[in-house]
């Protein structure tokens, strides 16, 4: 797998700030698999990992105008699933995913 440069993340950040759907799509394509693997490593549930990613990318689009290109977009993506205002990686959410009803897969394209 090829590593994505910090310059590319900056380009994507600026594009997102400007509501550039092409930048959003490129970011999604470039980061979906690594973020999915990260989500799966925490949830140990494929459907839950897909749901986490859907939540992360939806939230990213919703807050796109506030993204600071001087800060790490990569870190924002990984942290957005663990922050207190976005509960996907919280232990209570993990428990619901493992023992509760399964939510549908929401992979974005």
C-alpha positions in Angstrom: 0.0 0.0 0.0 1.3 3.4 -0.9 1.5 6.0 1.8 -0.4 9.2 1.4 1.7 12.3 1.8 0.9 15.1 4.2 0.8 17.5 1.2 -2.1 15.4 -0.2 -4.0 15.6 3.1 -3.5 19.4 2.9 -4.9 19.5 -0.6 -7.9 17.4 0.5 -8.4 19.7 3.5 -8.5 22.8 1.3 -10.8 21.1 -1.1 -13.2 20.0 1.7 -13.3 23.6 3.0 -14.4 24.7 -0.4 -17.1 21.9 -0.6 -15.2 20.2 -3.4 -16.9 16.8 -3.9 -13.9 15.6 -6.0 -11.6 16.1 -3.1 -14.1 14.4 -0.8 -14.3 11.4 -3.1 -10.5 11.2 -3.5 -10.1 11.3 0.3 -12.8 8.6 0.7 -11.1 6.4 -1.9 -7.7 6.9 -0.4 -8.6 6.4 3.3 -11.6 4.1 3.3 -9.6 0.8 3.5 -7.1 1.9 6.2 -9.9 3.4 8.3 -12.0 0.3 7.8 -9.2 -1.9 9.1 -8.8 0.4 12.1 -12.5 0.4 12.9 -12.6 -3.4 12.5 -9.6 -3.8 14.8 -11.6 -2.0 17.5 -15.1 -3.4 16.9 -14.2 -6.9 15.6 -17.4 -6.7 13.6 -17.6 -6.0 9.9 -21.1 -4.4 9.9 -20.1 -2.2 12.9 -16.9 -1.1 11.1 -18.9 -0.1 8.0 -21.3 1.9 10.2 -18.4 3.6 11.9 -17.0 4.6 8.5 -20.3 5.9 7.3 -20.6 8.0 10.5 -17.0 9.3 10.1 -17.4 10.4 6.5 -20.8 11.9 7.0 -19.6 13.9 10.0 -16.5 15.0 7.9 -18.8 16.4 5.2 -21.0 18.1 7.8 -18.0 19.9 9.4 -16.0 20.5 6.2 -16.1 24.3 6.4 -14.4 24.2 9.8 -11.4 22.0 8.8 -8.1 23.6 9.4 -5.6 22.7 6.6 -2.7 23.4 8.9 -3.9 20.5 11.2 -3.7 16.8 10.4 -6.7 15.7 8.4 -5.5 12.1 8.9 -5.5 12.5 12.7 -9.0 14.0 12.5 -10.3 11.0 10.6 -8.9 8.5 13.0 -9.9 10.5 16.1 -13.4 11.3 14.9 -14.5 7.8 15.6 -13.2 8.0 19.2 -14.3 11.5 20.3 -17.0 11.9 22.9 -19.3 13.7 20.4 -19.0 10.8 17.9 -19.6 7.6 19.8 -18.8 4.9 17.2 -15.7 3.5 18.9 -17.0 3.9 22.5 -17.2 0.7 24.6 -21.0 1.1 24.9 -21.3 1.3 21.1 -19.1 -1.7 20.7 -21.2 -3.7 23.1 -24.4 -2.9 21.1 -22.7 -3.9 17.9 -21.6 -7.3 19.2 -24.7 -8.2 21.2 -27.5 -6.1 19.8 -29.4 -5.9 16.6 -27.2 -5.6 13.5 -27.4 -2.4 11.6 -27.2 -2.6 7.8 -23.9 -2.0 5.9 -23.6 1.5 4.8 -20.6 1.6 2.5 -20.4 4.8 0.6 -19.4 5.0 -3.1 
